[in-house]
Amino acid sequence: MPDQSPAEPQGRPIRLLIAADTFPPNVNGAAKFTVNLASEMAARGHDVHVVVPAASRRHGTWREEYDGQSITVHRLPSDRWWPHDWLRYVKPWRARAHMRRVLDEVQPDVIHYQSAVVLGRAAVREGAPRGIRIIGTNHLMLENLLEHTMLPMPLQQLGSRIWWRDAHKTFDATHALTTPTRRAADFLERNGGLDRVLAISCGLRASDYTPSFDPEKKPRIVFVGRVTGEKQIDVLIKAFAKLDPALGASLEIVGGGDQKAALEKLSRELGVDDRTTFHGYVTDEELRQIYTESTVFAIASIAELQSIATMEAMATGLPIVAANAMALPHLVHDGENGYLFAPGDVDACRRALEKVLTAPQEVRDRLGRASLRMVQPHDIDTTMALFERLYRGESTEQVALDSFNEQDDSLDNVVEAVTGAIPTVQRDSEGRRRQ
């Protein structure tokens, strides 16, 4: 990574360009973080521009409003990736030309890209020679993207190696590289041969969610997220089908994706379709109401770099049942605010759900209140303050000292459920994690 660029004067508004490959109306964690970042930085008085693929064939530059804040969105000509249910992309061989035009127009002080794929790559290739300060956040597990290419597995593995080599050039030109959790940072460092990857939570505004500790609440299991393969929703449905029907529980699945029809078929085959609801996409207000009315949040995903949905459930005071994979154990401490199960283990998932649903009300309340307490360090104002410091030129070493996720050592000695590796953690003389 390059040496630190000159610091911006404190208090001066920054002209910020955010480059992202997914943005509303897309519904996913990376798009949610990007819109939060844009609106929160605009609320702090900065001039915010976002460059993204157009959501349709209509492209151009418009002022758009998110969370009461007006930002400039540059929607570039895009094409639909047909193997995926909604994904649109900018042609890679046209991306740099589009980015040159946007950079000439915007003249940003800082570029903040959200992945080293198409537009993030183009922003770095075009922005670095101009001396623009570049911050990167990685929300991507490449293997999740490659599964939508329809390529045979050997070609996916070759594509992964080629991408990592190319991505390294992008990361090397980045002044500060971040990802949501320390485990995700360790994964990126291991697989990308990188160092000094900084863990900063995506953040959320916990006050937007309404906990309910009503003892009369009907038993409801909820999952929120993209309905795709890596989320392993089939594990949840199979575990739910093994629960005693006398519990009276229902399963709510919120979100859309390419696996929806197959999972609806699975629920019919297992005889639980009358107790399973596929909500599809819902509004923010509807989602918050679903959280409030639920009893437990369940997620079997093996590919979470943080999981905003899990944090939203925690902010609603729900116990969490989660796969012990990637970043989920950062949020779910077994026996404290929920229970972990081995990835893909249907019976273990069923037992964890049963443990919550059959527990006395005071036990469920204890788990839920622990979720509320544990989500507090992920306050979005703290997240935005950390990114603002990076924009103004502070080093990753300085910012790391105040990042809860960077200092989170709860998993230092926990075996990585996906790769089987134990992260090597180095600390300074005061016990703080070294960059």
C-alpha positions in Angstrom: 0.0 0.0 0.0 1.2 3.5 -0.7 2.6 5.9 1.9 0.0 8.1 3.6 -1.2 11.0 1.4 -1.4 14.5 2.9 -4.1 14.8 5.5 -7.2 16.8 4.8 -7.7 19.8 7.1 -10.0 19.0 10.0 -13.6 20.3 9.5 -13.3 21.0 5.7 -16.0 19.3 3.8 -14.7 16.4 1.6 -15.7 15.7 -1.9 -16.2 11.9 -1.7 -16.6 9.5 -4.6 -18.0 6.1 -3.7 -17.5 3.4 -6.3 -19.7 0.3 -6.0 -21.0 -2.5 -8.1 -24.3 -2.8 -6.2 -26.6 -0.1 -4.9 -30.3 0.4 -4.4 -32.7 -0.7 -5.8 -30.5 -3.8 -5.3 -31.2 -5.4 -1.9 -28.1 -7.0 -0.3 -25.6 -6.2 2.5 -23.1 -4.4 0.3 -25.7 -2.2 -1.2 -27.2 -1.4 2.3 -23.7 -0.4 3.6 -23.1 1.8 0.6 -26.3 3.7 0.9 -25.7 4.1 4.6 -22.2 5.4 4.0 -23.4 7.8 1.3 -26.3 9.2 3.3 -24.4 9.4 6.6 -21.4 11.2 5.0 -23.8 13.7 3.3 -25.4 14.3 6.7 -21.9 15.2 8.0 -21.7 17.9 5.4 -19.6 16.2 2.8 -20.2 16.4 -1.0 -21.0 12.8 -1.8 -21.0 11.2 -5.2 -21.8 7.5 -5.9 -20.8 5.8 -9.2 -22.7 2.5 -9.8 -24.1 0.4 -12.7 -27.4 1.6 -13.9 -30.3 -0.4 -12.5 -31.9 -0.6 -16.0 -31.0 0.5 -19.5 -31.7 4.1 -18.4 -28.4 5.7 -17.3 -27.2 9.2 -16.4 -26.5 11.4 -13.4 -29.2 12.4 -10.9 -29.6 13.8 -7.5 -31.2 11.0 -5.4 -32.4 11.1 -1.8 -31.7 8.4 0.8 -32.5 8.7 4.5 -33.4 12.3 4.0 -30.0 13.2 2.4 -29.5 14.3 -1.2 -26.5 12.7 -3.0 -25.3 12.7 -6.6 -25.5 9.3 -8.2 -23.7 8.5 -11.5 -25.5 5.5 -13.0 -23.3 4.1 -15.8 -24.5 2.0 -18.8 -24.9 -1.6 -17.7 -25.9 -5.0 -18.9 -27.9 -7.7 -17.1 -25.9 -10.8 -16.0 -28.5 -13.4 -17.0 -27.4 -16.3 -14.8 -28.2 -14.0 -11.8 -31.7 -12.9 -10.8 -30.9 -9.1 -10.6 -27.2 -8.4 -11.1 -26.2 -5.7 -13.6 -22.6 -4.8 -14.4 -20.6 -2.3 -16.4 -18.6 -3.8 -19.2 -15.0 -4.1 -17.8 -13.4 -2.9 -21.0 -15.6 0.3 -20.8 -15.3 0.9 -17.0 -12.1 2.9 -17.1 -13.4 5.3 -19.8 -16.6 5.9 -17.8 -14.5 6.4 -14.6 -12.2 8.9 -16.3 -15.2 11.0 -17.3 -16.7 10.9 -13.8 -13.4 11.7 -12.1 -12.9 14.7 -14.5 -16.3 15.9 -13.6 -16.3 15.3 -9.8 -12.6 16.0 -9.0 -12.9 14.1 -5.7 -10.6 14.5 -2.7 -11.2 10.8 -1.7 -12.3 7.6 -3.5 -13.9 4.9 -1.4 -14.4 1.7 -3.4 -16.6 -1.2 -2.2 -14.9 -4.1 -4.0 -11.9 -4.7 -6.3 -14.1 -5.9 -9.1 -15.3 -3.7 -12.0 -15.9 -0.2 -10.8 -13.7 -0.3 -7.8 -10.8 -1.6 -10.0 -11.5 1.2 -12.5 -11.6 3.8 -9.8 -8.2 2.8 -8.5 -6.6 2.4 -11.9 -7.8 5.9 -12.9 -7.6 7.6 -9.5 -4.2 6.5 -8.2 -2.2 8.3 -11.0 -4.1 11.5 -10.1 -2.8 11.4 -6.5 -6.3 10.9 -5.1 -6.5 9.4 -1.6 -8.1 5.9 -2.0 -9.9 3.9 0.7 -11.2 0.4 0.0 -13.7 -1.8 1.7 -14.0 -5.4 0.7 -17.5 -6.9 0.9 -16.8 -9.7 -1.5 -16.1 -13.3 -1.2 -15.1 -14.1 -4.8 -16.3 -17.7 -4.6 -19.9 -16.4 -4.1 -19.6 -14.4 -7.3 -18.0 -17.2 -9.3 -20.9 -19.6 -8.6 -23.1 -17.3 -10.8 -20.8 -17.6 -13.8 -22.0 -21.1 -14.7 -18.3 -22.0 -15.2 -17.1 -25.6 -14.4 -15.3 -25.8 -11.0 -11.8 -26.1 -12.5 -12.4 -22.8 -14.5 -13.8 -21.2 -11.4 -10.6 -22.0 -9.5 -8.5 -20.7 -12.4 -10.6 -17.5 -12.4 -10.1 -17.1 -8.7 -6.3 -17.3 -9.0 -6.4 -14.7 -11.9 -8.7 -12.4 -9.9 -6.5 -12.5 -6.8 -3.5 -11.5 -8.8 -5.3 -8.6 -10.4 -7.0 -7.5 -7.2 -3.6 -7.3 -5.5 -2.7 -4.5 -7.8 -5.8 -2.7 -6.7 -5.1 -3.3 -3.0 -1.5 -2.2 -3.4 -2.6 1.3 -4.7 -5.1 1.7 -1.7 -4.1 3.9 1.2 -6.3 2.0 3.7 -8.1 -1.3 3.1 -10.9 -2.3 5.3 -13.4 -5.1 5.7 -16.2 -5.5 8.3 -14.8 -8.0 10.8 -11.4 -9.2 12.0 -12.1 -12.7 10.8 -12.9 -11.4 7.4 -9.7 -9.3 7.5 -7.7 -12.4 8.4 -9.3 -14.3 5.5 -8.4 -11.5 3.1 -4.8 -11.3 4.4 -4.4 -15.0 4.1 -5.9 -15.5 0.7 -4.6 -12.2 -0.8 -1.2 -12.2 0.7 -2.0 -8.8 2.3 -1.2 -7.0 5.5 -2.7 -4.1 7.4 -6.3 -4.9 6.5 -8.4 -3.0 9.0 -11.6 -4.3 10.5 -14.4 -1.7 10.8 -18.0 -2.7 11.4 -20.6 -1.9 8.8 -22.6 -0.3 11.6 -26.3 0.2 12.1 -28.6 2.6 14.0 -29.9 0.4 16.7 -32.6 2.9 17.6 -34.4 2.1 14.3 -35.4 -1.3 15.7 -38.0 -2.1 18.3 -37.4 -5.0 20.7 -40.4 -6.8 22.2 -40.2 -9.2 25.1 -43.9 -10.2 25.0 -44.4 -13.6 26.6 -47.5 -14.1 24.4 -45.5 -13.8 21.2 -46.2 -16.6 18.8 -43.1 -18.7 18.1 -41.6 -17.4 14.9 -38.2 -18.2 13.3 -37.0 -15.6 10.9 -34.2 -15.4 8.3 -33.4 -12.2 6.4 -31.1 -12.1 3.4 -30.5 -13.0 -0.2 -32.2 -16.3 -1.1 -29.1 -17.8 -2.7 -27.0 -20.9 -2.4 -24.3 -19.7 0.0 -26.9 -18.7 2.6 -27.8 -22.5 3.0 -31.5 -21.7 3.7 -32.2 -25.4 2.8 -30.5 -26.2 6.1 -32.9 -24.0 8.0 -35.9 -25.5 6.2 -34.8 -29.1 6.9 -34.1 -28.3 10.5 -37.5 -26.6 10.9 -39.2 -29.7 9.4 -37.6 -31.8 12.2 -39.0 -29.6 15.0 -41.9 -30.9 16.9 -45.1 -29.4 15.3 -46.5 -29.1 18.8 -44.2 -26.1 19.3 -46.5 -24.2 17.0 -43.5 -22.5 15.3 -43.5 -20.8 11.9 -40.6 -20.0 9.6 -40.4 -16.6 7.9 -38.0 -16.1 5.0 -37.5 -12.5 4.0 -35.6 -11.7 0.8 -35.4 -12.6 -2.9 -33.0 -14.6 -5.0 -32.5 -17.4 -7.5 -33.2 -20.2 -5.0 -36.7 -19.1 -4.0 -38.6 -21.5 -6.2 -36.4 -24.5 -5.3 -36.8 -23.7 -1.6 -40.5 -23.3 -1.9 -40.5 -26.8 -3.5 -38.4 -28.2 -0.7 -40.8 -26.8 1.9 -43.7 -28.5 0.1 -41.8 -31.8 -0.1 -41.0 -31.7 3.6 -44.6 -30.9 4.5 -43.9 -27.5 6.1 -45.2 -25.2 3.4 -48.3 -24.3 5.5 -46.0 -23.0 8.2 -43.4 -21.4 6.0 -43.8 -17.9 4.5 -41.6 -16.6 1.7 -42.0 -12.8 2.0 -39.8 -11.8 -0.9 -38.6 -8.2 -0.8 -40.3 -6.0 1.8 -40.0 -2.4 2.8 -37.8 -1.3 5.7 -40.9 -0.7 7.8 -42.3 -4.1 7.1 -38.9 -5.7 7.9 -38.6 -4.0 11.2 -42.2 -5.2 12.1 -41.3 -8.8 11.1 -38.2 -8.6 13.4 -40.3 -7.3 16.3 -42.9 -10.1 15.9 -40.3 -12.9 15.7 -38.9 -15.1 18.5 -35.5 -16.1 17.1 -33.3 -15.1 14.1 -31.6 -18.0 12.3 -28.9 -18.0 9.7 -27.0 -20.9 8.2 -24.8 -19.0 5.9 -21.2 -19.9 5.4 -20.1 -16.7 3.7 -20.8 -13.8 5.9 -18.2 -11.0 6.1 -20.3 -9.5 8.8 -24.1 -9.9 8.3 -26.1 -6.7 8.7 -29.3 -8.7 9.0 -27.9 -10.5 12.1 -27.0 -7.1 13.7 -30.6 -5.9 12.9 -32.0 -8.9 14.6 -29.7 -8.3 17.6 -30.9 -4.6 17.7 -34.4 -6.0 18.0 -33.5 -8.0 21.0 -33.7 -11.5 19.4 -31.7 -14.6 20.3 -29.6 -15.7 17.4 -29.0 -19.3 16.0 -26.2 -19.2 13.5 -23.7 -21.3 11.7 -20.2 -21.3 13.2 -18.7 -19.9 10.0 -16.8 -16.9 8.8 -17.8 -13.7 10.8 -21.0 -15.0 12.4 -19.2 -16.1 15.7 -18.1 -12.4 16.1 -21.7 -11.6 16.6 -23.1 -14.8 18.2 -21.4 -16.0 21.3 -22.7 -19.5 22.1 -24.8 -19.5 25.2 -24.6 -15.7 25.7 -26.9 -14.3 23.0 -27.8 -17.4 21.1 -26.3 -20.7 19.9 -23.9 -21.7 17.2 -24.1 -24.9 15.1 -21.7 -26.7 12.8 -22.1 -25.4 9.2 -24.5 -27.6 7.2 -25.5 -29.7 10.2 -29.2 -30.0 10.0 -29.7 -31.8 13.3 -27.4 -29.4 15.2 -29.4 -26.5 13.8 -32.6 -28.1 14.9 -31.3 -28.7 18.4 -30.2 -25.0 18.6 -33.6 -23.8 17.5 -35.3 -26.2 19.9 -33.2 -24.9 22.7 -34.4 -21.4 22.2 -38.1 -22.2 21.4 -38.4 -24.5 24.5 -36.5 -22.3 26.9 -38.3 -20.5 29.7 -39.3 -16.9 28.8 -36.6 -15.5 31.2 -33.9 -17.4 29.3 -35.1 -16.1 26.0 -35.2 -12.6 27.4 -31.7 -13.0 28.8 -30.4 -14.1 25.4 -32.2 -11.2 23.6 -31.0 -8.6 26.1 -27.4 -9.9 25.5 -28.0 -9.3 21.8 -29.0 -5.7 22.5 -25.9 -5.2 24.6 -23.5 -6.8 22.2 -24.7 -4.8 19.2 -24.1 -1.4 20.8 -20.4 -1.2 19.8 -21.6 -1.4 16.2 -23.3 2.0 16.3 -23.2 3.6 12.9 -22.0 7.0 14.2 -18.8 5.3 15.4 -18.3 3.5 12.1 -18.7 6.8 10.1 -16.3 8.6 12.4 -13.7 6.0 11.8 -14.1 6.2 8.0 -14.0 10.0 8.2 -10.7 9.8 10.0 -9.3 7.6 7.2 -10.6 10.1 4.6 -8.7 12.9 6.4 -5.4 11.0 6.2 -5.1 9.2 9.5 -3.2 5.9 9.3 -4.7 2.5 9.7 -2.6 2.0 12.9 -4.2 5.1 14.5 -7.8 4.3 13.5 -7.4 0.6 14.5 -6.9 1.6 18.1 -10.5 2.9 18.2 -12.2 0.2 16.1 -14.2 -2.3 18.2 -14.0 -4.9 15.4 -10.3 -4.5 15.0 -9.7 -5.0 18.7 -12.2 -7.8 19.0 -10.1 -10.8 20.1 -13.0 -13.1 21.0 -12.1 -15.5 18.1 -8.3 -15.4 18.3 -8.1 -19.0 19.4 -11.2 -20.3 17.5 -10.6 -22.6 14.5 -11.9 -21.1 11.3 -15.0 -23.1 10.3 -14.5 -22.7 6.6 -10.8 -22.9 6.0 -9.7 -24.8 9.0 -7.0 -22.3 9.7 -6.3 -20.5 13.0 -5.5 -16.8 12.4 -2.1 -15.7 13.6 -2.6 -12.6 15.7 0.3 -10.3 16.6 0.0 -7.7 19.4 2.1 -4.9 20.6 3.6 -4.5 24.1 0.2 -3.0 25.3 -1.7 -6.0 24.0 -3.2 -4.2 21.0 -3.4 -5.9 17.7 -0.6 -5.0 15.3 -1.3 -3.9 11.8 
